[in-house]
Amino acid sequence: MTIKSIIVGAGAQGALMSYLMQKNGLTYGLWSRNGFVRANERFILDANKIKTSLNPSVFSWEGIDFLFIAVKAYDLEDFFNAQLSLIKKAKVKVVLVNGWVLPTLKNFIQKNHEQISTWRIGVSTIGVSEMEPRSYAIRSAGGGISFGPVLPALDPSWKDLKEIELEQRLKTLSLVDDIGPIIRKKWLFNTVINTLTAAYKLENNGLLVTAANIPLHKTFDEAYALGEERFSFMDFSRAEYFRDLLALIEATSENENSMARDIRLKKDSESSFLAGLADDPQKYPLLTELHKKIIAKK
């Protein structure tokens, strides 16, 4: 069975999806702001020190099974509005998120009378860093990619045949009935790690240096409370999440965080979808302060 996919967004996550598609013999196209990335364009991902040029095999939006949308959170609404006619061509649409974008996605689906059953939301826990323009490196290959229905699936048969085959062929992919717990955990960890590394211009290992006086515990406590407010609940206790957060920081200690890099290069950041969700400075004084610090750096 032939599976045709288009990946929108030629950044780190778009490069990763392209690499995984190519590695597993799947047919895909990589679509950037300037249209399709051609096979002869320099676009490299360094996987375990093996440099691989990405060679897209699809240059048409016709007959597309999957559309993977891997754009920055702040570009998502503009992409939806500008490319509605192209979006509708795909049978299944998967939004890979880094911040809290579910309200934006649901609003778009409702406003444009799209069938919510054709939309998925997902996250990647495979770390990718930009080394130079159009050149990326996998930093934590032990993660994976998960996606599921925008609303938790009541019917276990929501997966169609091509989704099942994609999961079988793309070994790092998992289809889940309820993506919520994974999204909430990723949002929490990104809110802590991305916010602190961007605000203080640190690599991940700087978060654990006692002498640096980085307010890791307090940032985590406020982010957890904000998660409870935004999501109505969190799936695990503070202690369980904090243990996993420390393990993640240690495992990625040599990485330059993507949002910290964006700030260093004076690019936009996704802080508004992370710490920027804290709209009450009385309840979340530290997150409010850190968000202001980040957006002032641009």
C-alpha positions in Angstrom: 0.0 0.0 0.0 1.5 3.4 -1.1 1.3 6.1 1.6 1.8 9.7 0.4 2.6 12.4 3.0 3.4 16.1 3.0 5.3 17.6 5.9 4.8 21.4 6.3 7.6 23.2 8.0 11.2 22.9 7.0 12.5 23.4 10.6 13.9 20.9 13.0 10.7 18.8 13.4 10.0 19.0 9.7 13.5 17.8 9.0 13.1 15.0 11.5 9.8 13.8 10.0 11.4 13.9 6.5 14.4 11.9 7.7 12.2 9.2 9.3 10.0 9.0 6.1 13.0 8.6 3.9 14.7 6.1 6.2 11.7 3.9 6.2 11.1 4.1 2.4 7.9 6.2 2.6 6.8 8.7 0.0 6.8 12.3 1.2 7.2 15.9 0.3 8.7 18.7 2.4 6.9 22.0 2.1 8.5 25.3 3.3 7.5 28.9 3.1 8.9 28.9 -0.5 7.1 25.8 -1.6 8.4 22.3 -2.0 12.0 21.6 -1.0 13.7 20.0 -4.0 15.9 16.9 -3.9 19.0 19.0 -5.0 18.6 21.5 -2.2 21.0 21.3 0.7 19.0 20.0 3.6 20.9 17.7 6.0 20.1 15.9 9.1 23.0 14.3 11.1 21.7 11.1 12.6 24.3 9.5 14.8 27.0 11.3 12.9 25.8 10.0 9.6 25.0 13.0 7.3 22.0 12.3 5.2 20.6 14.6 2.5 16.8 14.7 2.5 15.4 13.7 -0.9 11.7 14.4 -1.1 9.7 12.3 -3.6 6.4 14.2 -3.7 5.9 17.6 -5.3 2.1 17.7 -5.6 -0.7 18.1 -3.1 -2.9 15.7 -5.0 -3.7 12.3 -3.6 -2.2 13.0 -0.2 -2.9 10.6 2.7 -1.2 12.5 5.5 -0.4 16.1 6.1 2.0 16.6 9.0 2.0 20.3 10.1 5.2 21.0 11.9 5.2 24.8 12.0 5.9 27.0 15.0 2.9 27.5 17.3 2.8 31.2 16.5 2.6 30.5 12.7 -0.1 27.9 13.0 -3.2 30.1 12.7 -1.6 32.0 9.7 -0.9 28.7 8.0 -4.5 27.5 8.5 -5.9 30.7 7.1 -3.6 31.0 4.1 -3.6 27.3 3.0 -7.2 26.1 3.7 -7.7 24.8 0.2 -4.5 22.8 0.3 -5.2 21.5 3.8 -8.5 20.1 2.7 -6.7 17.9 0.1 -5.2 15.7 2.7 -7.2 12.8 4.1 -5.7 12.9 7.6 -4.2 16.1 9.1 -1.7 15.8 12.0 -0.6 18.9 13.9 2.7 18.3 15.8 2.6 20.7 18.7 5.1 22.3 21.0 2.9 24.6 23.0 -0.8 24.8 24.0 -2.4 25.1 20.6 -5.5 23.0 21.0 -7.9 26.0 21.3 -6.5 27.4 18.0 -6.9 24.1 16.3 -10.5 23.5 17.6 -11.5 27.0 16.6 -10.1 26.5 13.1 -11.9 23.2 12.7 -15.3 24.6 13.9 -15.0 27.9 11.9 -14.2 26.1 8.6 -16.7 23.3 9.2 -13.9 20.7 8.9 -14.6 17.2 9.9 -12.9 16.8 13.3 -12.6 13.0 12.6 -9.9 13.7 10.0 -7.7 15.7 12.4 -5.0 14.4 14.7 -2.8 16.1 17.2 0.7 14.8 18.2 4.0 15.4 19.8 7.6 14.4 19.2 10.0 13.5 22.1 13.0 13.1 19.7 15.4 15.9 20.3 16.6 17.8 17.2 19.0 20.8 17.2 19.7 23.2 14.4 23.5 23.2 13.7 23.3 25.8 10.9 20.7 26.8 8.4 19.1 23.7 6.9 21.4 21.4 8.9 20.1 19.6 12.0 21.3 16.9 14.4 19.4 14.3 16.4 20.2 14.8 20.0 18.0 12.3 21.8 17.1 9.5 19.5 15.5 7.5 22.3 12.2 9.3 22.0 9.3 8.9 19.6 6.4 10.5 17.8 2.8 10.0 19.0 -0.5 11.2 17.6 -4.1 10.6 18.1 -7.6 12.2 17.7 -8.1 15.8 18.6 -10.8 14.6 21.0 -10.1 11.4 22.9 -11.3 8.4 20.9 -14.3 6.5 22.3 -14.2 4.1 19.4 -10.9 2.1 19.2 -11.5 1.6 15.5 -10.7 5.3 14.7 -7.5 4.3 12.9 -7.9 3.7 9.2 -5.8 1.2 7.3 -3.2 3.7 6.2 -2.7 4.9 9.7 -2.2 1.4 10.9 0.4 0.7 8.1 2.1 4.0 8.8 2.5 3.0 12.5 3.9 -0.4 11.4 6.4 1.1 8.9 7.5 4.2 10.9 8.8 2.4 14.0 9.1 5.5 16.1 5.4 6.3 15.6 2.7 5.4 18.1 -1.0 5.9 17.6 -2.8 6.6 20.9 -6.5 6.9 21.7 -5.9 9.8 24.1 -2.9 12.0 23.3 -3.8 14.3 26.2 -1.4 12.9 28.9 1.6 13.1 26.5 0.7 16.7 25.4 0.3 17.9 29.0 3.6 16.4 30.1 5.5 17.9 27.1 3.9 21.3 27.7 4.9 21.2 31.3 8.5 20.2 30.6 8.8 22.7 27.8 7.3 25.5 29.9 10.0 24.9 32.5 13.1 24.0 30.4 12.5 26.2 27.4 11.5 29.2 29.5 14.5 29.0 31.8 17.1 28.3 29.2 15.7 31.1 27.0 15.4 33.6 29.8 18.9 32.9 31.2 20.6 32.0 27.9 21.6 28.6 29.2 22.2 25.1 27.8 20.1 22.5 29.6 23.0 21.5 32.0 23.0 25.1 33.3 19.6 24.4 35.0 21.2 22.1 37.5 24.2 24.3 38.5 23.5 25.4 42.0 25.8 28.4 41.8 23.7 29.8 39.0 20.7 30.3 41.3 18.3 29.3 38.6 14.7 29.1 40.1 14.0 25.6 38.8 11.8 24.4 41.6 9.7 27.6 41.7 9.3 27.7 37.9 8.2 24.1 38.0 5.7 24.7 40.8 4.1 27.6 39.0 4.0 25.7 35.7 2.4 22.7 37.3 -0.3 25.0 38.9 -0.8 26.7 35.5 -1.3 23.3 33.9 -3.9 22.4 36.5 -5.7 25.6 35.7 -5.5 25.4 31.9 -6.1 21.6 31.5 -8.4 21.3 34.6 -6.1 18.6 35.9 -2.6 17.0 35.5 -2.1 13.3 35.1 0.6 12.7 37.7 1.7 14.2 41.0 4.2 17.1 41.2 6.8 14.7 42.6 6.5 12.2 39.7 6.7 14.9 37.1 9.6 16.6 38.8 11.5 13.4 39.0 11.0 12.8 35.2 11.9 16.5 34.5 15.3 16.1 36.2 15.9 12.9 34.3 15.2 14.7 31.0 17.4 17.6 31.9 20.3 15.3 32.7 19.7 13.2 29.5 19.8 16.4 27.4 22.4 18.2 29.3 24.6 19.1 26.3 21.8 20.3 24.2 21.1 23.9 23.2 17.4 24.3 23.7 15.5 25.3 20.5 13.8 28.3 22.1 17.0 29.5 23.7 18.6 29.3 20.2 15.7 31.3 18.8 16.2 34.0 21.4 20.0 34.0 20.8 19.3 34.5 17.0 16.7 37.2 17.8 13.9 35.1 16.3 10.3 34.8 17.5 9.7 32.3 20.2 6.8 30.1 21.3 6.8 31.5 24.8 3.3 32.9 24.4 2.1 29.2 24.2 4.1 28.2 27.3 4.9 30.6 30.2 3.0 33.3 28.3 -0.3 31.5 29.2 0.1 32.8 32.7 -2.1 35.8 32.5 -2.3 36.5 36.3 0.9 38.0 37.6 -0.4 37.6 41.2 -0.8 33.9 40.9 2.2 33.3 38.6 4.7 36.1 39.3 7.8 34.1 38.2 6.3 32.8 34.9 5.1 36.3 34.1 8.5 37.8 34.8 10.3 35.1 32.7 7.9 35.5 29.8 8.5 39.3 29.8 12.2 38.7 29.9 12.1 36.4 26.9 10.0 38.6 24.7 12.1 41.6 25.6 15.2 39.9 24.3 14.0 39.7 20.7 
